[in-house]
């Protein structure tokens, strides 16, 4: 403030709702008062009254105080920021932060900045209208913790700072569909299984490009859940529907996979799916002969033939003479690339009985001649 009267020795300053202070002066000149608490960051009435240095005569109602001057003033506090939110762009390389900002005091400005936690946060964007938006570049498909920082200023003087933590920020960029370089494969031999009368084909997974950072490759077989381990264990008997896709790992196990998928087919359409054969019993009765067996395949993809044999291994069609059966499974169609399965002959569970021999004709003796 400017003092224009040489007789002034002090000024009394009273802030309504704040503090009162008496400041000594030395006549005419300029006086600065620092640190006066006005009690509010909103405009407040402050009354300034000069005090003379002359001794007053002891007459009348004379006063050492001169004419008061009233001004408005306010304090400036720390910045008030809240409700920090973020939104990523469709390209997956930028994030825009939005922050609500309340005034730190009349006439002040609030500057806001954003930075990853491992970088220095510098307030450099001026808030207006009660909010501020700041866009920053980010690495796609990576969780990043950010800090929103703010600083309140009046002219060039900083009056306070504030920060808000904003964790797990990311910008998603779809990785696209995986590139399948080789389909799944099925063995060309039905290998003997748990006994000599059973077999199953082996299978091998496909070759697919590795997932990009932040993702993992998963397969869906016949509509089951997506899994990282390729398996055709539940696909014996029919051509499976197999798709490959990339699923984000940086968002946790429950995150949705990419909608972009690739179909995974077989290396050969003549070995389109795994198969198995199980022969369990051969039953022969007086009126029937039957082999208990199962083939995990579609009806048009295999044929079965039987050769009935006697105990010496010779073919026979005599029901009661059958001792064993030779079963042959030939593959065709979607399994035409798999070799024939024909195990050794299976002994029968034979309840057929050899027919009783026809009785020899009886001979009636001739009567003896009488003497």
C-alpha positions in Angstrom: 0.0 0.0 0.0 1.1 3.6 -0.6 1.5 6.0 2.4 1.0 9.6 1.3 1.0 11.4 4.7 4.4 12.0 6.4 2.7 12.0 9.8 1.6 8.4 9.5 3.4 6.1 11.9 1.3 2.9 11.6 -1.7 1.4 9.9 -4.3 -0.9 11.5 -5.4 -3.7 9.2 -8.6 -5.6 10.1 -9.9 -8.5 7.9 -13.5 -9.3 8.6 -13.5 -13.0 9.6 -9.7 -13.0 9.7 -7.0 -11.5 11.8 -6.1 -7.9 12.8 -2.6 -6.5 12.5 -0.9 -3.2 13.2 2.0 -2.4 10.9 4.5 0.3 11.7 5.4 2.7 8.9 7.9 5.5 8.5 6.0 8.3 6.9 5.4 8.5 3.2 6.2 5.5 1.0 5.1 2.0 0.1 4.4 -0.8 2.6 3.9 -4.5 2.0 2.1 -6.7 4.4 2.9 -10.4 4.1 1.1 -13.3 5.6 -2.2 -11.6 6.6 -4.8 -14.2 7.3 -8.0 -12.9 5.7 -10.0 -16.0 6.8 -11.4 -16.9 3.4 -10.4 -17.7 -0.1 -13.4 -15.8 -1.3 -13.4 -12.0 -1.5 -13.4 -10.5 2.0 -13.7 -6.9 3.3 -10.4 -5.6 4.7 -10.3 -2.2 6.5 -7.1 -0.2 6.6 -6.8 2.7 9.0 -3.8 5.1 9.3 -2.5 6.1 12.7 -0.7 9.5 13.2 2.6 10.0 14.9 1.7 13.3 16.4 0.6 13.6 20.0 -3.0 14.8 20.2 -4.1 17.7 22.3 -6.3 16.6 25.3 -9.3 18.4 24.0 -12.5 17.4 22.4 -12.9 14.1 20.6 -9.7 14.1 18.6 -8.4 10.7 17.4 -5.1 9.4 16.4 -6.7 7.4 13.6 -7.3 8.8 10.2 -9.9 8.0 7.6 -10.2 4.3 6.9 -10.0 2.7 3.5 -11.9 -0.6 2.7 -10.7 -3.0 0.2 -11.5 -6.7 -0.7 -9.0 -9.4 -0.5 -8.9 -13.1 -0.3 -6.5 -15.9 0.4 -5.2 -18.6 -2.0 -5.0 -22.1 -0.8 -3.9 -25.4 -2.2 -5.6 -26.7 -5.4 -8.8 -28.8 -5.1 -8.9 -31.6 -7.6 -11.3 -34.6 -7.6 -13.1 -37.2 -9.7 -10.2 -38.1 -11.9 -11.2 -40.4 -14.8 -9.7 -41.6 -18.1 -10.7 -42.8 -21.5 -8.5 -44.4 -24.2 -8.8 -43.7 -27.9 -9.7 -46.4 -30.4 -6.2 -46.6 -31.8 -5.0 -47.8 -28.4 -2.1 -45.3 -28.1 -3.5 -42.4 -26.1 -5.4 -41.8 -22.9 -7.4 -38.7 -22.0 -7.7 -37.8 -18.3 -10.5 -35.6 -17.0 -10.3 -34.0 -13.6 -12.8 -31.7 -11.7 -11.1 -28.6 -10.3 -12.4 -26.2 -7.7 -11.0 -22.7 -7.2 -8.2 -22.4 -4.8 -9.1 -18.7 -4.2 -10.6 -15.8 -6.1 -8.2 -14.6 -8.8 -6.0 -17.7 -8.6 -5.4 -20.2 -11.4 -4.9 -24.0 -11.1 -2.5 -25.8 -13.3 -2.8 -29.6 -13.7 -0.4 -32.2 -15.1 -0.4 -36.0 -15.6 2.6 -38.4 -15.6 3.3 -42.1 -15.0 4.3 -43.0 -11.5 7.9 -43.4 -12.5 8.1 -40.0 -14.1 8.0 -36.4 -12.7 4.6 -34.8 -12.8 4.6 -31.2 -13.8 1.5 -29.1 -13.7 1.3 -27.2 -17.0 -2.3 -27.2 -18.2 -4.6 -24.4 -16.9 -8.0 -25.6 -15.7 -11.1 -23.6 -16.7 -14.8 -23.9 -16.1 -14.3 -26.3 -13.2 -12.4 -29.0 -15.0 -9.5 -29.9 -17.2 -8.7 -32.6 -19.8 -5.2 -33.8 -20.6 -4.3 -36.3 -23.3 -1.0 -38.3 -23.1 0.5 -41.0 -25.2 0.8 -44.6 -23.8 2.1 -48.0 -24.7 -0.8 -50.2 -25.9 -2.0 -53.1 -23.9 0.0 -52.3 -20.7 -1.3 -51.4 -17.3 0.2 -48.1 -16.1 -0.3 -46.3 -12.8 -0.5 -42.5 -13.2 -0.4 -39.5 -11.0 -2.5 -36.4 -11.5 -0.8 -33.3 -10.0 -2.0 -29.8 -9.5 -0.7 -26.4 -8.3 -2.5 -23.3 -7.4 -1.0 -19.9 -8.4 -1.7 -16.2 -8.0 0.2 -14.4 -10.7 3.6 -16.2 -10.6 3.5 -17.4 -7.0 2.7 -21.0 -6.2 0.4 -21.4 -3.1 0.0 -25.2 -2.8 0.0 -28.6 -4.6 -2.2 -31.7 -4.6 -2.1 -35.1 -6.3 -4.4 -38.0 -7.1 -3.4 -41.5 -7.9 -5.0 -43.1 -11.0 -4.0 -46.8 -11.2 -4.4 -49.5 -13.8 -4.8 -47.2 -16.8 -4.5 -48.8 -20.2 -5.3 -48.4 -23.9 -6.5 -51.5 -25.6 -5.4 -52.3 -29.1 -6.8 -55.5 -30.7 -4.1 -57.8 -31.7 -6.0 -59.2 -34.7 -6.5 -62.9 -35.6 -3.6 -65.3 -35.1 -1.8 -66.6 -38.2 -2.0 -70.4 -38.5 1.0 -71.7 -40.3 0.1 -75.4 -39.9 -3.1 -77.2 -38.9 -3.5 -79.9 -36.3 -2.4 -83.4 -37.4 -3.7 -86.9 -36.8 -1.6 -90.0 -37.0 -1.9 -92.4 -39.9 -1.9 -95.5 -37.7 -4.4 -96.6 -35.2 -2.0 -97.7 -32.5 -2.7 -100.6 -30.1 -4.2 -99.3 -26.9 -4.8 -100.8 -23.5 -5.1 -104.3 -25.1 -4.5 -106.0 -28.4 -8.1 -105.5 -29.5 -8.2 -101.7 -29.1 -6.4 -98.8 -30.8 -6.5 -95.1 -31.1 -4.8 -92.5 -33.3 -2.3 -89.9 -32.0 -2.7 -86.2 -32.7 -0.5 -83.2 -32.7 -1.3 -79.5 -32.2 -1.2 -76.8 -34.8 1.6 -74.3 -35.4 0.3 -70.7 -34.8 2.2 -67.4 -34.4 3.0 -66.5 -30.8 0.9 -64.0 -29.0 2.1 -60.4 -28.8 3.1 -58.9 -25.5 0.2 -58.7 -23.0 -1.7 -61.6 -24.7 -1.7 -65.4 -24.8 -2.8 -67.8 -27.5 -5.9 -69.8 -26.7 -7.9 -72.5 -28.5 -11.6 -73.2 -28.6 -12.5 -76.8 -29.6 -16.1 -77.6 -30.3 -17.4 -74.6 -28.4 -15.7 -75.4 -25.1 -13.9 -72.8 -23.0 -10.8 -71.1 -24.4 -7.7 -72.8 -23.2 -3.9 -72.4 -23.8 -3.4 -76.2 -24.1 -4.5 -77.5 -27.4 -6.3 -80.9 -27.1 -8.4 -83.2 -29.2 -9.1 -85.6 -26.4 -12.8 -84.7 -26.6 -12.8 -84.7 -30.4 -12.6 -88.4 -31.1 -15.3 -89.6 -33.6 -16.0 -86.5 -35.6 -14.3 -83.5 -37.2 -13.9 -80.8 -34.6 -14.5 -77.1 -35.0 -11.3 -75.4 -33.8 -10.5 -71.7 -33.6 -7.5 -69.8 -32.3 -7.6 -66.4 -30.7 -5.5 -64.0 -28.6 -6.6 -63.2 -25.1 -5.3 -60.4 -22.9 -3.3 -61.4 -19.9 -2.6 -57.8 -18.7 -6.2 -57.4 -17.7 -6.4 -60.6 -15.6 -7.8 -64.1 -16.3 -11.4 -63.0 -16.6 -10.8 -60.6 -19.5 -12.6 -61.2 -22.8 -10.6 -62.5 -25.7 -10.3 -60.8 -29.0 -13.3 -61.2 -31.4 -10.8 -61.8 -34.2 -10.3 -65.6 -34.6 -8.7 -68.0 -37.0 -10.0 -71.4 -38.0 -7.7 -74.3 -37.4 -8.2 -77.2 -39.8 -6.4 -80.6 -40.2 -3.2 -81.1 -42.1 -5.0 -83.7 -44.2 -8.7 -83.9 -44.9 -8.2 -87.7 -45.0 -7.0 -87.6 -41.4 -9.6 -85.1 -40.3 -10.1 -86.2 -36.7 -8.8 -88.8 -34.2 -10.5 -92.2 -34.0 -10.4 -95.3 -31.9 -11.5 -98.9 -32.0 -12.5 -101.2 -29.2 -13.3 -104.9 -29.6 -14.6 -106.5 -26.4 -16.3 -109.8 -27.1 -17.3 -112.4 -29.7 -20.5 -114.3 -28.9 -21.8 -117.2 -30.9 -25.1 -119.0 -30.1 -27.2 -121.5 -32.0 -29.0 -118.8 -33.9 -26.6 -115.8 -33.8 -23.1 -114.7 -34.0 -22.1 -111.2 -32.8 -19.0 -109.1 -32.1 -19.2 -106.4 -29.4 -17.2 -103.5 -30.6 -17.2 -99.7 -31.1 -15.5 -97.4 -33.6 -15.2 -93.6 -32.8 -16.0 -92.4 -36.3 -18.8 -91.2 -38.5 -20.6 -94.0 -40.3 -19.3 -93.2 -43.7 -15.7 -93.1 -42.6 -15.1 -96.8 -41.9 -16.3 -100.3 -42.7 -16.0 -103.5 -40.6 -15.6 -107.0 -41.9 -15.6 -110.3 -40.0 -13.9 -113.7 -40.8 -15.2 -116.5 -38.6 -12.7 -119.3 -37.9 -12.6 -122.7 -36.3 -10.2 -123.8 -33.6 -7.5 -124.5 -36.1 -7.8 -120.9 -37.5 -9.5 -122.0 -40.7 -12.4 -120.0 -42.1 -15.8 -121.6 -41.3 -19.4 -120.8 -41.6 -20.6 -123.7 -39.4 -22.2 -122.1 -36.4 -21.2 -124.7 -33.8 -17.7 -124.9 -35.3 -16.8 -121.3 -34.8 -14.0 -120.7 -32.3 -12.9 -117.2 -33.0 -13.3 -114.2 -35.2 -10.9 -112.0 -37.2 -12.2 -108.4 -37.3 -10.9 -105.9 -39.8 -11.7 -102.1 -39.7 -11.0 -100.2 -42.9 -11.0 -96.4 -42.8 -12.3 -94.2 -45.6 -13.7 -90.8 -46.3 -12.4 -88.3 -43.7 -10.3 -91.1 -42.3 -9.0 -92.6 -45.5 -5.4 -91.7 -44.6 -5.4 -94.0 -41.6 -4.1 -97.6 -42.0 -6.4 -100.6 -41.6 -6.8 -101.9 -38.1 -7.0 -105.8 -37.9 -5.8 -107.4 -34.7 -5.4 -111.1 -34.1 -8.4 -113.3 -34.0 -10.6 -112.9 -30.9 -11.7 -116.1 -29.2 -15.5 -116.5 -28.8 -17.8 -116.8 -25.9 -19.4 -119.8 -27.5 -22.7 -121.2 -26.4 -23.5 -122.9 -29.7 -23.8 -126.6 -29.3 -22.8 -129.3 -31.7 -26.0 -131.0 -33.0 -26.7 -134.5 -31.7 -25.7 -137.2 -34.3 -28.6 -138.9 -36.1 -29.3 -142.3 -34.6 -28.3 -145.3 -36.7 -31.3 -147.2 -38.1 -32.3 -150.2 -36.0 -32.3 -153.7 -37.6 -35.2 -156.2 -36.8 -33.8 -159.7 -36.6 -35.4 -162.3 -38.9 -37.4 -165.0 -37.0 -35.6 -168.3 -36.6 -36.9 -171.1 -38.9 -38.8 -173.8 -37.0 -37.4 -177.2 -37.2 
